[in-house]
């Protein structure tokens, strides 16, 4: 289908499955007049500048282990983990936020063969580090300070916040510079953005020290909203604009503050009338850039791109592009604009990237993109536009000179996902040598894409052969799910392209030209490498075939001091844990016991002491020597404070084990180094409490041990359960027919059944006690005692089902709690723990007797009760709980 130029621009280039409309694309054989548009790294030109191993505090990286990620993936309490994880994720910075922006920027001297490299540095990225590069006799020289260290600039005396973004505005004209002191000419301006502040610097060259210096001009702190983006003006070099998360815009002028004594910027707040009725509260502001006029801006929001005119008192905003216009080729509901950049050939153009598309926009033609490309980059956060002549500089052939001078390249990618694509575009007219063709190309304003997008490897060491790609994917899958693979691989944190004049002094001319790239890697290395323009991308890199994601690679130190202690590594044998996860524990344990002839028993002297201790605890809790069906009732009798059904079931399971097996789970403390801690590994266990409790003794506190203490459990319950079946002569162990999950499921169902009969929940209207039940033969001592069950609100907010497959571990067993309801006491003057009865529905069980008889004690207690009553009156959730449970609060 043939359509006009304007209508064809609505159809993206690279649409899967093709299109009936011919897109604005120049491809083979017409691209033979354009020259090569693929860029491959030259492995022989790799030149390490230096490594941050010399500077321990050069880089700041996110923690390897995120607490929220760990909670959401590994926990004994699934519902609790989900609730805590969601809370932590909402209040913590994602590791990917460390890799959203380019962390390396170059500033080239306007009249010297010198460039400055800027990057964040310091323990919290709170300083600006820089060093100088120059070329002498075709060799690159790295200039550091007198101690062979990088130069550093601080953002004032009171700021220690992490730098999220650095922006550089070069001065292109040689000295004199705007009338400043000729001994320290200005070579550029720099701004550094933190989460809530922006700081401005003037970069000069000191003739005295013969090196660049940074003059801190001042900073502005925003208390009401965070900083989204800032940009420098290409028209008035001292001006910059700051965009806040609230959508507010501020204009700052360095000239007005340079000669002042104050370092606090006030700026000018720009009152913009957005006039967009389709604004949604979920929309976020993305970026801003100056357009063709010093008082016209392009501002991007996640759902729209605006042109803001600041020339009047009321700054008007008109819409250039809406995300709804992309729905035909980007049907995802989460489609949004993510990045914005200025584009060529002049300031009328800009490039904006969404989740699926890359658009070239002309501000003179709103709602009508010049070009559109489909891309496959996951959450692109970085976009920049370069002249093709910059990427194909220093060429021996001039056959494609006109194309290089007329073409432009958009680099779109994600530092976090290590993906970058190159999109080339330019005039539609085919290029030929000659004066007339050159004039026609300047007159022709129609643009089209030059070939399909291609990958560009900024790391210079990525091999695309099948073996390497498969090895990388397998190594990613081998990592725990709470660890990001990006933190285990050497990835690019930032890059800059050396100016054509400076790069020409370093290397000989190429056949088709190329560019010289400086990169900053996550390992702290700075590298320089040459890229060549080629007709086809290089797929195989022999020196990169062994690149893998090892678990112990690229672990960055968190301290500037060297580790001064000897490194010794001890290993834990996790064969039983691996067998349990693989549902083969019974088979493994049966084979081990058969081979060792049951040599797992303890010494008689220690075993007898543990035996006596456990018998005493069980007898105190109602478990006699002969176990019976009333054992479940004895477990419930032990419940006083809120206890999850999971804990109740575990007490029942542990108490049901015969003493011969149960005593294997506990040791005398003096025996631990001989039995458990053979290799001097830092393993320790809590001592068993003196008060009557059922194993595994949940309610304990840590304290110093003595050799007479009984500690444990030192062996997990699944191990003891299989061991018990072995002692009983179970014949299904060797064939793996004995199922630990099935045994646990039977006990859990038994506890759940009893709990449903003897408890009352917040949804019930009547109270049920043990004495009301006629189906079970309960212990007489439990008659008249009632229990209450409830689920905390945090668990009710979680709608995720944690039952996986046939597993018996459902969320209900973990997040349903029961407690023993206290009896009502008729005392006029409570003197003990009963003083808290009118404020607590739970029957308290204190480890030490509480007596309050002195007037001062009673006065303090009454004051505490008064504060408690005030809290209960203003806490709606607690009042609702008391109403549903028919408890009376103390108010």
CORFENZI-V198004 format. One line per field, one symbol per residue. ss: DSSP state (H for helix, E for strand, L for the rest). Layout:
ss->???
//
This chain:
ss->LLLLHHHHLLLLELLLLLLLLLLLEELLLHHHHLLLLEEEELHHHLEEEEEHHHLLLLLLLLLLLLHHHHHHHLLLLHHHHHHHHHHHHHLLLLHHHHHLLLLLEEEELLLLLEEEEEEEELLLLLEEEEEEEEEELLEEEEELLLLLLLEEEELLLLLLLLLLEEEEEELLLLLLLLLLLHHHLEEEEEEEELLLEEEEEEEEEELLLLEEEEEEEEEEELLLLLEEEEEELLLLLLEEEEEELLLLEEEEEHHHHHLLLLLELLLEEELEELLLLLLLLLLLEEEEEELLLLLEEEEEELLEEEEEELLLLLEEEEEEEEHHHHLLLLLLLLLLEEEEEELLLLLLEEEEEELLEEEEEELLLLLLLLEEEELLLLLLLEEEEEEHHHHLELELLLLLHHHHHHLEEEEEEELLLLEEEEEEEEELLLLLLLHHHHHHHHHLLLEEEELLLEELLLLLLLLLLHHHHHHHHHHHHHLLLLLLHHHHLLLEEEEEELLHHHHHLLLLLELLLEEEEEEEELLLEEEEEEEEEELLLLLLLHHHLLLLLLLLLLLLLLLLLLLLLLLLLLLLLLHHHHHHHLLLHHHHHHHHHHHHLLLLLLLHHHHHHHHHHHHHHHHHLLLLLLLLLLHHHHHHHLLLLLEEHHHHHHHHHHHLLLHHHHHHHEEEHHHHHHHLLLLLLLLLLLELLLLLLLLLLLLLLLLLLLLLLEEELLLLHHHHHHHHHHHLLLLLLLLLLLLHHHHHHHHHHHHHHHHHHHEELLLLLLLLEHHHLLLLLLLHHHLLLEEEEELLHHHHLLLLLLLLLLLLLLHHHHHLEEEEELLLLLLLLLLLHHHHHHHLLELLLLLLLLLLLLHHHHHHHHHHHHHHHHHHHHLHHHHHHHHHHLLLLLL
//
